[in-house]
């Protein structure tokens, strides 16, 4: 399981986005955390950095909601 999704202009031309799930104390996906930006600013390096930060933030929020990975 990857734990995130990335789009590069598929939904909106010229816009890229990364999204990660937020889980409840029961392990159900109840929300998501995402970031979007123009594709002109969506480099491979930024993509990796933003993905790591989003995953860490989503896990922190999930744990605050009682999720125990």
MOJO-V296703 format. One record per residue. RES is the residue in one letter. SS is DSSP state (H for helix, E for strand, - for the rest). PSI is psi in degrees with one decimal (none if undefined). OMEGA is omega in whole degrees, 0 to 359 (999 if undefined). Layout:
BEGIN
res=<RES & RES>
ss=<SS & SS>
psi=<PSI & PSI>
omega=<OMEGA & OMEGA>
END
This chain:
BEGIN
res=<X & X & X & X & X & X & X & X & X & X & X & X & X & X & X & X & X & X & X & X & X & X & X & X & X & X & X & X & X & X & X & X & X & X & X & X & X & X & X & X & X & X & X & X & X & X & X & X & X & X & X & X & X & X & X & X & X & X & X & X & X & X & X & X & X & X & X & X & X>
ss=<- & - & - & E & E & E & E & E & - & - & - & - & - & - & E & E & E & E & E & E & E & E & E & - & - & - & - & - & E & E & E & E & E & E & E & E & E & E & H & H & H & - & - & H & H & H & H & H & H & H & H & H & H & H & H & H & H & H & H & H & H & H & H & H & - & - & - & - & ->
psi=<130.1 & -44.0 & 5.5 & 166.3 & 149.2 & 135.0 & 145.7 & 76.7 & 0.3 & -37.4 & -41.4 & 122.8 & 131.6 & 2.2 & 135.4 & 154.8 & 153.0 & 136.8 & 145.5 & 148.8 & 153.7 & 130.7 & 149.4 & 177.4 & -17.8 & 2.5 & 11.0 & 142.1 & 118.8 & -10.3 & 179.7 & 158.8 & 129.9 & 163.0 & 140.6 & 151.3 & 163.5 & 142.3 & -26.1 & -18.2 & 10.6 & 71.0 & 163.5 & -40.3 & -46.6 & -39.4 & -46.9 & -45.7 & -46.4 & -38.7 & -46.5 & -43.9 & -41.3 & -43.2 & -43.7 & -42.9 & -43.2 & -39.7 & -41.3 & -44.4 & -44.9 & -43.2 & -35.0 & -25.1 & 3.7 & 3.6 & 133.7 & 96.0 & none>
omega=<184 & 178 & 177 & 175 & 180 & 173 & 179 & 177 & 181 & 182 & 179 & 182 & 176 & 182 & 174 & 180 & 174 & 180 & 178 & 180 & 171 & 186 & 176 & 177 & 178 & 179 & 179 & 175 & 183 & 181 & 175 & 177 & 183 & 174 & 177 & 181 & 179 & 179 & 179 & 179 & 187 & 180 & 178 & 180 & 179 & 180 & 180 & 181 & 180 & 179 & 179 & 180 & 179 & 179 & 179 & 180 & 180 & 178 & 179 & 178 & 180 & 180 & 176 & 178 & 176 & 179 & 180 & 184 & 999>
END
